[in-house]
């Protein structure tokens, strides 16, 4: 009984502490006149600033997919290329995210650049890259990363980490003198954006949000209330 009461008190104290966590956003606002008319240009500008600010993992993005039951899932992947043809990331083609995309290629990605008090949210559809695109990127990776891609059947259940490490060491020995082949179950996706939202923190929680949506052959820009 005492243990249950103690846990309840600890939970109440933690909840009070969480509700008290807040800060002001003071790094400046975002105005319509400052925006690039092209969302890809605006994204490139912000990404460049995030890299120059030396924030941790500026290319890390959360990608959300939905399973066949409508259950959303999120995980963090790394952006490996971006341009007006889309945003590229790589993964195991047998992973949970890949299975979701096979049945529903609608996805959303989120870049949380907290240090700059910025966020970017993108919605769109994911399409598989060509074998040549996969080969070109795979062969540019460090050899240990290539081997790890083969050793790990992403999202499959394993009983212990030691199994994964043993497989990695076995493959490392096998390919010590030769090239690592591109595994058939590994590849990339290109996300074709359909909307962009740029968020900049503002004082008194009056944040600045701008939404780009595609209309025919141009992008419409609208300000959203925070």
Secondary structure by P-SEA (a helix, b strand, c coil): caaaaaaaaaaaaaaaaaaabbbbbcccccccccccccaaaaaaaaaaaaaaaccccccbbbbbbbccccbbbbbbbbbccccccbbbbbcccccaaaaaaaacccbbbbbbcccccbbbbbbbbbbbbcaaaaaaaaaaccaaaaaaaaacccccccccaaaaaaaaaaaaaaacccccccccccbbbbbbccbbbbbbbbcccbbbbbbbbbcccbbbbbbbcc
